[in-house]
């Protein structure tokens, strides 16, 4: 990861760690040069998202398959507690029992999936990138690897856009296409024809704002957490390189321990918040203005 002949500076270290393994749709290595670029994708985020999503579904499937009516084991009890928590939250927001048959498992999957993606931030910053430093170039890939999918804006906005599509689906299912169309032009200011353009504009702004803020909130918190871990790693790296400044080593251990313990709360809370907002937005799709 260092340039040949010298160790990377702090800026080079962080810049390298913040670069995704990017490919275009011909699977050629590329590098994003604009804020929005739909001609490429972040292969590392896609890979870890799919692997962790599959792992989360496997855990839930195993819990359901091994469920017994007797005294549950610790794993089954944990999954049951989590499922009941999600179901209770769904009942408080979505009063349509038929909708909850789909939405409750969806919310549970969202929580577990995002928690697992967030939890990748708990791995040592240089563990997987250091392994990839040897393996990746040997396989013909660039020497870039980021392991926290939720620290990638394309991942979080993809998740929030999926929630938006669910909201559109339930708006049409519950209210009918005509009913929802009438709501789009009659709320929030009233059904007078002169107000239709303003109502529609406000509705579109609301949908866009909810979708963007839903994804940005998760991304911002996880990106900041990842960056703090990098800065803490630099303290240990500075001590290892110079073998002086023992305070750096002590600070590295103390700061790393404190931030790790605090980050356990962050990754869980962010998964819960994303899940709750998913339930709230879908619940709003069931309500008429």
C-alpha positions as CSV (number, residue, x, y, z in Angstrom):
1,X,0.0,0.0,0.0
2,X,3.0,2.3,0.4
3,X,4.6,3.9,-2.5
4,X,7.9,2.2,-3.5
5,X,10.8,3.2,-1.4
6,X,9.0,5.1,1.3
7,X,6.2,4.7,3.8
8,X,3.0,6.6,3.1
9,X,2.3,9.9,4.7
10,X,-0.8,10.2,6.9
11,X,-2.6,11.9,4.0
12,X,-1.6,9.2,1.5
13,X,-2.6,6.4,4.0
14,X,-6.1,7.9,4.5
15,X,-6.6,8.6,0.8
16,X,-5.6,5.1,-0.1
17,X,-7.9,3.6,2.5
18,X,-10.8,5.7,1.3
19,X,-10.5,4.6,-2.3
20,X,-12.9,1.8,-3.5
21,X,-12.1,-1.1,-5.7
22,X,-14.0,0.3,-8.7
23,X,-15.0,-1.4,-12.0
24,X,-17.0,-0.4,-15.0
25,X,-19.7,-2.7,-16.4
26,X,-17.1,-4.3,-18.7
27,X,-15.3,-5.3,-15.5
28,X,-12.3,-3.0,-16.3
29,X,-10.6,-1.1,-13.4
30,X,-11.6,2.5,-13.4
31,X,-11.5,5.4,-10.9
32,X,-14.4,7.7,-10.3
33,X,-13.8,11.4,-11.2
34,X,-17.2,12.9,-10.6
35,X,-19.5,13.0,-7.7
36,X,-22.2,11.0,-9.6
37,X,-21.1,8.3,-12.1
38,X,-23.4,5.5,-13.0
39,X,-20.9,4.0,-15.4
40,X,-19.0,2.2,-12.6
41,X,-19.6,0.4,-9.4
42,X,-17.7,-0.3,-6.2
43,X,-16.9,-4.0,-6.4
44,X,-15.7,-4.2,-2.7
45,X,-19.0,-2.8,-1.4
46,X,-21.1,-5.1,-3.7
47,X,-19.0,-8.1,-2.6
48,X,-19.2,-7.5,1.2
49,X,-22.9,-6.5,1.0
50,X,-23.9,-9.7,-0.8
51,X,-21.8,-11.9,1.4
52,X,-23.1,-10.3,4.6
53,X,-26.7,-10.3,3.4
54,X,-26.4,-14.0,2.6
55,X,-24.8,-14.7,6.0
56,X,-27.6,-12.8,7.8
57,X,-30.3,-14.7,5.9
58,X,-28.5,-17.9,6.7
59,X,-28.4,-17.2,10.4
60,X,-32.2,-16.3,10.4
61,X,-33.0,-19.4,8.4
62,X,-31.0,-21.6,10.8
63,X,-32.8,-20.1,13.8
64,X,-36.2,-20.7,12.2
65,X,-35.2,-24.3,11.1
66,X,-33.9,-25.2,14.5
67,X,-36.7,-23.5,16.5
68,X,-38.3,-25.8,19.1
69,X,-41.3,-25.4,21.4
70,X,-39.3,-26.3,24.4
71,X,-36.7,-24.3,26.2
72,X,-34.8,-22.4,23.5
73,X,-31.1,-22.2,23.2
74,X,-29.2,-18.9,23.5
75,X,-29.1,-18.4,19.7
76,X,-32.8,-19.2,19.2
77,X,-33.7,-17.0,22.2
78,X,-31.7,-14.1,20.8
79,X,-33.4,-14.3,17.4
80,X,-36.9,-14.6,19.0
81,X,-36.3,-11.5,21.2
82,X,-35.1,-9.6,18.1
83,X,-38.1,-10.8,16.0
84,X,-40.6,-9.9,18.8
85,X,-39.0,-6.4,19.1
86,X,-39.3,-5.8,15.4
87,X,-42.9,-7.2,15.3
88,X,-43.9,-4.9,18.2
89,X,-42.4,-1.9,16.5
90,X,-44.2,-2.8,13.3
91,X,-47.5,-3.1,15.1
92,X,-47.1,0.3,16.5
93,X,-46.6,1.9,13.1
94,X,-48.4,-0.3,10.5
95,X,-51.9,-1.3,11.6
96,X,-52.6,-3.4,8.5
97,X,-52.1,-7.0,9.6
98,X,-51.8,-8.2,6.0
99,X,-49.0,-5.7,5.3
100,X,-47.1,-6.7,8.4
101,X,-46.7,-10.3,7.1
102,X,-44.2,-8.8,4.5
103,X,-43.0,-5.7,6.2
104,X,-42.0,-7.2,9.6
105,X,-39.7,-9.8,8.0
106,X,-38.4,-7.1,5.7
107,X,-37.6,-4.9,8.7
108,X,-35.9,-7.7,10.5
109,X,-33.8,-8.5,7.5
110,X,-32.9,-4.8,7.1
111,X,-31.8,-4.6,10.8
112,X,-29.6,-7.7,10.7
113,X,-28.1,-6.9,7.3
114,X,-27.2,-3.3,8.2
115,X,-25.9,-4.4,11.6
116,X,-23.6,-6.9,9.9
117,X,-22.4,-4.4,7.4
118,X,-21.8,-1.8,10.1
119,X,-20.0,-4.4,12.3
120,X,-17.3,-4.7,9.6
121,X,-16.0,-1.4,11.0
122,X,-15.0,-3.3,14.2
123,X,-12.3,-5.3,12.3
124,X,-8.7,-3.9,12.5
125,X,-8.4,-1.1,9.9
126,X,-5.5,-2.7,8.0
127,X,-6.5,-6.4,8.4
128,X,-8.3,-7.1,5.2
129,X,-6.6,-4.3,3.1
130,X,-3.2,-5.8,4.1
131,X,-4.3,-9.2,2.9
132,X,-5.6,-7.7,-0.3
133,X,-2.3,-5.9,-0.8
134,X,-0.7,-9.2,-1.5
135,X,-3.6,-11.1,-3.0
136,X,-5.4,-8.5,-5.1
137,X,-2.6,-7.4,-7.5
138,X,-1.6,-11.0,-7.9
139,X,-5.1,-11.6,-9.3
140,X,-5.0,-8.6,-11.6
141,X,-7.0,-6.2,-9.3
142,X,-6.1,-2.8,-8.1
143,X,-4.6,-2.5,-4.6
144,X,-7.8,-0.9,-3.1
145,X,-10.2,-2.4,-0.6
146,X,-12.8,-0.9,1.7
147,X,-14.7,-3.4,3.9
148,X,-17.6,-1.3,5.4
149,X,-20.4,-1.2,2.8
150,X,-22.4,1.3,4.8
151,X,-19.5,3.8,4.6
152,X,-20.2,3.9,0.9
153,X,-22.9,6.4,-0.2
154,X,-23.9,4.3,-3.1
155,X,-24.8,1.4,-0.8
156,X,-26.9,3.5,1.7
157,X,-28.7,5.4,-1.0
158,X,-29.4,2.1,-2.8
159,X,-31.0,0.9,0.4
160,X,-33.0,4.0,0.9
161,X,-34.2,4.0,-2.7
162,X,-35.4,0.4,-2.2
163,X,-37.4,1.7,0.8
164,X,-38.8,4.5,-1.5
165,X,-39.9,1.8,-4.0
166,X,-41.7,-0.1,-1.2
167,X,-43.5,3.1,-0.2
168,X,-44.6,3.6,-3.8
169,X,-45.8,0.0,-3.9
170,X,-47.9,0.3,-0.8
171,X,-49.3,3.7,-1.7
172,X,-50.7,2.1,-4.9
173,X,-51.7,-1.1,-3.2
174,X,-53.5,0.5,-0.3
175,X,-55.0,3.6,-2.0
176,X,-55.2,2.5,-5.6
177,X,-53.4,4.3,-8.4
178,X,-56.2,6.8,-8.8
179,X,-56.4,7.5,-5.0
180,X,-52.7,8.0,-4.6
181,X,-52.6,10.2,-7.7
182,X,-55.4,12.3,-6.2
183,X,-53.4,12.5,-3.0
184,X,-50.3,13.7,-4.8
185,X,-52.1,16.8,-6.2
186,X,-54.5,17.5,-3.3
187,X,-52.3,17.3,-0.2
188,X,-51.1,19.2,1.8
189,X,-52.7,22.5,0.7
190,X,-56.1,21.3,-0.5
191,X,-57.8,20.1,-3.7
192,X,-58.3,23.4,-5.5
193,X,-57.0,23.0,-9.1
194,X,-54.8,26.1,-8.7
195,X,-53.0,24.3,-5.8
196,X,-52.3,21.1,-7.7
197,X,-48.8,22.0,-9.0
198,X,-47.7,23.2,-5.5
199,X,-49.1,20.1,-3.9
200,X,-47.3,17.8,-6.4
201,X,-44.1,19.7,-6.0
202,X,-44.2,19.4,-2.2
203,X,-45.0,15.7,-2.4
204,X,-42.0,15.2,-4.6
205,X,-39.7,17.2,-2.4
206,X,-40.9,15.1,0.6
207,X,-40.2,11.8,-1.1
208,X,-36.7,13.0,-2.3
209,X,-35.8,14.5,1.1
210,X,-36.9,11.4,3.0
211,X,-34.9,9.1,0.7
212,X,-31.7,11.2,0.7
213,X,-31.7,11.8,4.4
214,X,-32.5,8.1,5.1
215,X,-29.3,7.1,3.2
216,X,-27.1,10.0,4.2
217,X,-27.7,9.5,7.9
218,X,-26.4,6.0,7.9
219,X,-23.5,6.9,5.5
220,X,-22.4,9.9,7.5
221,X,-22.2,8.1,10.8
222,X,-20.4,5.0,9.4
223,X,-18.0,7.1,7.3
224,X,-17.1,9.2,10.3
225,X,-16.6,6.1,12.4
226,X,-14.3,4.5,9.8
227,X,-12.3,7.8,9.5
228,X,-11.8,7.9,13.3
229,X,-10.5,4.4,13.3
230,X,-8.0,5.4,10.6
231,X,-6.8,8.3,12.7
232,X,-6.4,6.1,15.7
233,X,-4.4,3.6,13.6
234,X,-2.1,6.4,12.5
235,X,-1.2,7.1,16.2
236,X,0.0,3.5,16.5
237,X,1.7,3.7,13.1
238,X,3.6,6.8,14.1
239,X,4.9,5.1,17.2
240,X,5.9,2.0,15.3
241,X,7.8,4.0,12.7
242,X,9.7,6.2,15.0
243,X,9.9,3.9,18.1
244,X,9.7,7.2,20.1
245,X,6.8,9.1,21.7
246,X,5.5,6.4,24.0
247,X,2.5,8.6,24.6
248,X,1.4,7.8,21.1
249,X,1.3,4.1,21.9
250,X,-0.7,4.7,25.1
251,X,-3.1,7.1,23.2
252,X,-3.5,4.5,20.5
253,X,-4.6,1.8,22.9
254,X,-6.8,4.0,25.1
255,X,-8.5,5.8,22.1
256,X,-8.9,2.6,20.2
257,X,-10.5,0.8,23.2
258,X,-12.8,3.7,24.0
259,X,-13.9,4.3,20.4
260,X,-14.5,0.6,19.8
261,X,-16.7,0.3,22.9
262,X,-18.6,3.4,21.8
263,X,-18.8,2.3,18.2
264,X,-20.6,-0.9,19.3
265,X,-23.5,1.3,20.3
266,X,-23.2,3.3,17.1
267,X,-23.4,0.4,14.7
268,X,-26.4,-1.1,16.6
269,X,-28.2,2.2,16.9
270,X,-27.7,3.1,13.2
271,X,-29.2,-0.3,12.2
272,X,-32.1,0.3,14.5
273,X,-32.7,3.8,13.2
274,X,-32.7,2.7,9.6
275,X,-35.1,-0.1,10.4
276,X,-37.5,2.2,12.3
277,X,-37.5,4.8,9.5
278,X,-38.2,2.0,7.0
279,X,-41.3,1.0,9.1
280,X,-42.3,4.7,9.6
281,X,-42.1,5.5,5.9
282,X,-44.0,2.4,4.8
283,X,-46.5,3.1,7.6
284,X,-47.0,6.6,6.2
285,X,-47.8,5.0,2.8
286,X,-50.8,3.3,4.5
287,X,-52.2,6.6,5.8
288,X,-54.3,9.0,3.8
289,X,-53.6,12.7,4.0
